[in-house]
Each structure stands twice: as structure tokens, then as C-alpha cells.
Amino acid sequence: MRWALVKVCVAVTTMVVVAFAVPLGLVIKEMARDRAFSNAERQAAAIAPALSITTDRDQLERVVASAGSDDGMAVHIPASDGAKAVDIGRQRAAAKDIATTRSIGRASTTEVPGGSTLLQPTALSSGEIAVVEVYVPESEVSNGVGTAWAVLAAVGVALIVGSVAVADRLGVRMVQPAQRLVEGAHELGEGKLGARVPEEGPNELRLAAVAFNSMADQVVQLLANERELAADLSHRLRTPLTVLRLNTASLGDGPAAEQTRAAVAQLEREVDTIIRTAREAKPQTAATVIGAGCDASEVVRERMGFWSALAEDEGRKVRVAGVDRPVRIPVARADLVAALDALLGNVFRHTPEGTAFAVDVHNSEDAVIVLVSDAGPGIVDPEAAMARGKGSGSDGSTGLGLDIVRRLAESTGGDVRIGSSVLGGTEVRIWIQLDGRAPVRRGHRGSVRRRRRGVGASRV
């Protein structure tokens, strides 16, 4: 593209220079010729007063000499009344041309060796017509023309060179953004997801850069969402794995029981590996779909029915409150199920057998609060627990379960808080905003400030 612009600019500039320089050079040549013959006419006019007074040869020779053109000027006086014809100076024009000028009575020019001559008729006192011949050499006709043409040629070359420089700069301005766009596309194709291009250059290339950067952001977003989905789906497998692990405890001893427990443990490790591999992307808040939602009370009753059976096997006391009437929330049923299973699975996974737990649903005009509390040892560092990827892996934690809960709450404009429960352990509060506004910073069963003080007192 760069060289194409240069070639086009050279061609156009050359055509413009030729179109103006050639006619201008011809005009300059014609002006030089007119100037030379104008000087010749002035010289011839200087002799006319003397011819109108006298035809004496000696006097006319002095007049011609005083004009400074004794070698380039000649005077031809015809014979009259018995007087002979008088020719002063060197005659260069043909006698026929002189006679023709005398007969027609007006000035004329004729070509002679080495230049041209101006034949100027002048009336004598006797009524005869004398002819003044002024020689105009070729060097005088072309005087200054060569210099003028050289200047025109230099100007033309300068214009062409300047146009090439301007075209080259314009080409660079257009080509560099295009090259950066190509390099960015190659880098993105090679898997360098951070590849972006500067949004500069001509308007079209700037728009292309904007579109490329937007596309790259979308690719990164899609990949992050895919990793997020893989991590979430993998984490949901932990719930049935927890059930299997708890059930294997009742199998007793024996090779089959040991193999089953080993297989479940290996499966849990594989799921944890998948989760840790997939959670490279930053968490993204999903947009709430208008009209989507579920009955929180019905979901809580259904999931507590599932976990109550396991709780009975482990001797855990269970309490459920606030689910006696429908509570609509703007959350998909599958997401709420995943969040509850993540929290209840943590209770079974990280508290001893026989530890009681409870689930409470509180409904208000602008928000719904779901509380999951237990009588376990509590969480020493709630901030670390809420951060994605903080799980060490030594205790089977991936750090993803609480993040699933947090993203569910934030998708509605709510949030998640961790504090100490009235049972003595951990309380996880899920604040689900009903109208999409920022959550009201008030506590349940005590202010947030009191709960945060309680976190520090949680058992390790």
C-alpha cells in the first residue's frame, strides 16, 4: 500500500508539472522573442527622425553609429529624382524582402543566417519609403530562456520529490496501523490473549482497531466464562461425591469397601484438579435475566430434604425456618441449588459428625436473606475464604464454593457476608436483592459490625 501511494502520487504530480511547466516554458520563450524584437523596433524608431530630415549618407552613418548598432543596423534609401540609392550598414535581408516591406508599408521580420532581421519602413521628406534593417541574433532571442527552463525543471523536480515525501509519510501513517493490526491478529491467533492494537491512524483503521480490541476482549471473556462454567460444573460434582464418601463410611471393612473408598477419594482428587485448572479466569458476574427466578422456599425445602437424610446418618441436628410460604427471587433455580449445595457440602466436609446446622430464609420488601449457619469450629479468616483460589487443597478445599455463592448474590446486586452464628460456628448470609439496587448494609440478628467481631472469636 505504501509504495502504491508513492507511485500514484509521483504519476499525478508529474502530470501536473508537465501540464503547467511546458506551456509556461513556451510562454517564456515567446516573451524573450517579443522582448528582442521590441528592442529592435526601438532602435529602428531612433533612426526615423533623422531620415525624415536628411538622406545625407555621412549624417545617417553618424546617427546609426550613435545608436550603437552600426554592425547590426542597416538603412536602405531608394533612388529618387536622379539620386542614387543609398545603403548604409551591412545588408543581411534579401533585396526581395526589402522591396516587399517598402511596398506594403509595414514592418516585417525575416529569417537570416544566425538570427532574424526586423525590416521597418520609414517615410522620407521626398515621399519615398526607406527601410531600416535591424539584425536580431538568435542568442538575443533566446536570452534567459535556458535559465528560466532550468528553474522550472528544478521546481518540477522539487514538487515531485516533495510529493513523494508526503505520500511516503501518508503511506506510513496508513500502513503502520494496518501492520500493527496484522501483528495483533497473529498474536491473538497464537494464543496471546493480551494482544491489543493502538486505536490510531485513519478513521477506517481506527475503527478496525476498535473492533479488533473489542473482539479480543470478547474472546477473553468467552474463554473466561468457559473456564468459569467448567469450574462451576466440576464443583457441583462435589455434592454427590460427598454423599458417596459419607456412604462409604457405612460399608465396614473389607477389600471391596477399601477399594470403594479409594476410588471415591481418587475421584475427589480428580475433581479438585479440574477445578484448580479451570479457575484461571477472573470471576464474572452473570447478568440477571428479566423474568427468570425461582421459589427460594421450595428450593430450600427440596435441598434440605436431600441433606437431612445424610444429617440423620451422622447424627446432626437440622433446623429450617422461613420456608412456610413462597419467596420469589430473581435467581435461576439451578444457581440457587448449586449455592446451597456448596454451603451445605462445606458443613458436612469441614465440621465433625454430629455438628448441628440450620438454614433460615428471611423475606423483606427489597431483599431476601438466606442464612446457613452451623455449630462447627468457625472460619478464622473470612476474607481469605471469600477470595477465589485461596483454598490450599490440603483439606479438600478448592476455594470455589463460596465464590459460587458470592456470584449468585452479586448478580442481583446483593452480597455475601461471613460471621459467627448463634449456634457458635459459622454463619453465611446470602443477601439477594429483589430490585437490583445496591444492598442495604444492615445486619440480621445483630449488626454486621457485631458479626465481624464475632468472626475473630470463631474457633479454629
N, C-alpha and C positions, 0 to 999 in steps of 0.2 A: 504493500500500500504506500509505503514511504517513497519508494522510487517511482511508482506510478504517478504520485502527486508531483514529484520533481519534473518528470518528463512532460506532463501536461502543462505545468507552469512554464517550462522552457519553450514549448511549442507556442503557447498563447503569447508569451512576451515577445518571442522572435517575430511572430506575425504582426504584432502591434508596432514593434520597432521598424520593421520593413515598411509597413503601411504609412508611417509618418516620416521616416528618415529619407526614403527615396524621393518622394515629392519635395520634401524640404531641401534636399541636395540639388535637385533640378532648379528649384526656385533661386537658390543661392547662385548657381551658375548663371542663370538668366540675369540676375541682378548685377553680377560682376560684368557681364557683357554690356548691359544698359549703362552702367557707370562709365565704362571705357568709351563708348560712343558718345555719351553725354559730354565727356571731356573733349572729345574730338570736335563736337559741334561748337563748344565754347571757343576752341582755338580758331575754327573757321569763321565764327562770328566776329572774332577780333580783327580779322583782315577786311571784313566788309566795309567799314567806314573809309579805309584808305582807298579801296577800289572805287568807291563812289566819288572820290575826289580826283584821283590821278591814275593813270595807267603807265606812268614812267617806271621803267624797269629798275633803275637804281633805287628809287624811293620804295618801290614794292619789296625789293630784296632786303632793304633795311627793316621794313615793317615785319617781314617774315622772320628775319634774324632776331628781332626784338621779341617776337612771340616765343622764341626758344625752341622752335620746331623746324629749323631750316632743313634738316635731313628728312623729317617725316612729313613736311608740308610742301605742297606744290600749287602754283597758280597758273591756270590756263586761260589766256585772254585771246579771243578770236580776232582775226583781221577785220578792219573796217575802214572805209574811206581811203583806201590805198595804203593804209598802215598794215604792217606785217603782224602776224600772230605772235604773241609773247608767251613763252613758257618759262616759269620760274620754279626752280627746285627739281627734284628727281621725280619723274613720272613713273608710277607703278601701275596705274589703271590702264586698261586698253583704250585706244582712241575712240573706239565704237561706244564704250560705256560713257566716256566723257561727252560725246556728241548726244547720246540719248538723254543724259541728265540735262544738258543745255536745252534740248528741245522740249522736254516735259516740264522743265522749270521747277522741279522739287528735288530734295536731297534723296540720295540713294547710296546703297553700300554694295560693294562687290568684293569677291574673294580674289586675293593676290597671293603670291608665294610668301609664306611667313606670316600671314595675317589677313587683314581686310583693310579696305580704304573707304573713307567717307567722302562722297562727292557732293559738295554744297554749292548750288548755283547762286550767283550774286549779280545784281543788275549794275551796269556801268552808267556813267553820266551820258554816254553816247547812245544808250538804249540797248547796247549789246549785253549778252549774258556771259559773264566769266564764271569759271568753275574752280572752286577751291578744293584741292585734294588733300585729305589728312590721312596719313597712314596709321593704322591701329594694329600693332603687333599682337600675335597670339598670346604672348606672355602677359600682356596688359589685360587681355580679355579674361584670362583665367587667373588673374592675380587674386590671391586669398581663397580661391575655391578649394584647393587641396587642404589648406589648414581647416577650413570650415567642415569639409567632409571628414577629416580626421577627428575633429571634435565630435561630430555627430556619431561617428563609429564608436568613439570611446564612451559616449553617453549610452549608446545602444548596448554595448558590452556590459557597462556598469548596471544598466537596468536588468539585463538577463542574469548577471551574477547575483544582483540583489534579489531578484525573483526566485532564483534557485535557493538562496539562503532562507528566504521567508518560507518557501514551500517546504524546505527541509525541516525548519522549526515546527511548522504546522503538522508535517508528517510525523515528527517525533511526538508532538502533543497528542496525536491521534493513535499512533502505533503503540506507545508505551502503555497506556491504559489497556489496550487490546492484548498486549503481551502479558501484562500482569493478570488479566482475566484468564488467559490461556494457562498461565502457570498456576493460578489458583485452582482452575478446573482439574489440572493434572494432579496437584497436591491432594485435592479432595478425593479424586479417583484412587489415589494411592493409600487412602485411609487416614490422611492428616485432617482430622475433623476441625482443627483450629484454623484452617486456611481461610483467609478473607482477603479481599482486594480493596484498595482505596477507592472511595467514591468520588472520582475526579475525572477531568477531561471533558470532551464534548458532551452535550446533553444526552445524546443517544447512548454513548459508552457509560456515562454516569448512571443512567437508568439501568443499563445492563449490569453494572457493578452492584447497584442496589438490589436488583433481582437475584443476582448470584449470592450475595450475602444473606438475603432472606431465605433462599433455597438451602444454603449451608446451615443456617440456624434451624430450619425445619428438619433437615436430615439429622442434625444432632438431637433435636427434640424427639424425633421419632425413634431414634436409637435408644435415647434415654428412657422413653416410655416403654419400649420393648423390654429393656433390661428391668425396668420397674415392674412390668407385668410378670416377667419371668420370676423375679424375686418374690412378688406377692403370691403368685400361684404356688411357688415352691413352699412358701411359708404356710400356706393353707394345708399342705400335706402334713404339717407337724401335728395337727389336731388328731387325725386318725392314727398317726404314729404314737402319740401319747396314749391313746386308748389301747393300742396293741401292746405298748410297753407295760401298761398297768395290768393288762390281762395276762401277760406272760408271767407276772409275779405269782399268779394263782396256779400255774402249771405244775408247780412242785419241782422235784429233782428228776434227773434222767437225761440221757443223751438228746432226746427229741426236744425237751424243754430248753436245754442249754443251747442247742442249735437254733431254736426259735428266738431266744433272747439275743443271741449273737447276730442273727440276721436282722432283727429289729434295730439293734444298736448300729450295725453297719448301714442300714437304710437311713437312720437318723443322721449319721455322719455324711452320707452322700447328699442328703437334702441340704444339710448345713453348708456343704461345699458349693452346691449350686447357688444357694442364697448369697454366699460371700462373693462368688464370681460375678453374679448378676447385679450386685448393688454398687457398681462403679458409678452409675449415673446419679446426678443430684435428684432429690425428690421433687416431684412436680405436683402441684395442686390441681386436681381434676375439677373441671367446671361442672357446676350443678345444672342438670337438665331440668328445664321448666316442666312441671307436671309429674316428674319422677319422684318416687318416695315409697315409704312403706310404713307399716304399723309397728312402732318400736315395741309396744307391749306384746304383740303377738310373736315378734321375733325373739324377745327375751324369754317368753314362756316356752317357746319351742326349743331354744338352745339350753335353757335350764333343765328341761325335761331330759335332754341328752346327757348333760354333765351330772345331773343328780344321781343317775344310776352309778356312775363312777365314784361319785362322792360317797354313796352308801357303801360301796365296796371298801373304801378307805376309811370309813368312819368319820367323815366330815359332816359338820352341821351346815345346812344351807338355809338362807333366808332370801326371799324375793318379795319386793314391795313396789307398789305403784303401777302394777300391770293389770289392774282390775277393769280398766276402761281403755279404749283405743287412743293411741297417741301417734298422730301422723307427723313424720319428719321428712325433710327433703333429701333423703339418703336412699340409695338403692339397697334393696334387701340383701343382696349378696355382699355388699360392702359392710353393712352392719353385722351380718353373720360372721364375716372374716374378722372384724374388730373384736366382737365378743369372744369368739373362739381364741383369738390371740391372747386376750387378757385372762380368760379362764384357764387356758392352757398353761399360762405362766404361773397361775396359782397352784395347779397340780404339779408343775415341773419344779418350782422353786420354794415350795413350802412343805414341811413334813406331813406325813399322813395324819389325819385327824384334825388338821387345821381347818377351822370354820371360815366360811366366806359368805358374802351377800351381794346381791345386785338390787339397786334401787333405781326407779325411774321417777323423776320429778318433772312435772309439766307446768309451764307458765305461759303468759301471753306471747312472749317473744323468743323463748328458748325452751329446749328440753335438755335435762341433765340426766345422764346415765352414770351411776356410781357403782364401781366394782371395788369392793373392799375385802380384806382378809385379816386374819389374826396371826399372820406369819411374822417373820423377823423384820420386815420392812426393807426399804431401799435407802442405802446410805447416801448415794449421790443421784438425785432425781434428774439433774441436768444431763449427766452422762447417760442415764438410762433413756432420756428422750432423744439423744443425738443418734443419728443413723451411724451404724458401723462401730459403736462403742463396745459391743459385746466382745469379750475376749475369746470366746469359743471354748474355754476350758470347762465351763459349766453347761455347755449345750446351747448358749445364748448367741443369737446372730445379731442382736440389736435392731431387728427389723419389725418385731411385733408391735411395740409402742409407736413406731413410725407409721405403721398402717393405721393405727387409731388416730394419730395426730392428723394425718392427711384427710381422713374422713371428716374430722371436726372442722378443719380449716377450709374444706371445700364448701362449707355452709357459712363461713365467716366466724366460726367458733374457735375453740381451742381445747387443749388438754392440760390438766394440772395433776401433779402427783403430790400427795401429802400423807399424813398419818390418819388412819381410820379410828373410829370409836371402838373397833374390835382390838385395837392395839397394833395392827400391822400397817399395810399399805392401802391407801385409797387412791384410785384413779378416777378422776372426774372428767367425763366427756361432755363438753358444752357444745350442743348442736343449736346453732342459730336458725330461727324459723324464717326470718325476713331478710337474711343476707347482710345485715348490718354488723358492725364491729361488736364483739361480745361485751356484755356488761361485766366489769371487773368487780363482781361481788361473790362472796363465798356461799357455801352451803354447809349448814351445821357448823357455823363458825366462819370467820373471815379467811381470806386467802393468806393474810399475814399470819394468823394463828396456825394455819395448816403448815406453812413453811417453817415456822418454829418447831412444829411437831415432827417435820421430816428429819431435823437434826437429831431428834430423840429416838428415831426408829432403830430397831435392833439390827445388828449386822448378822 
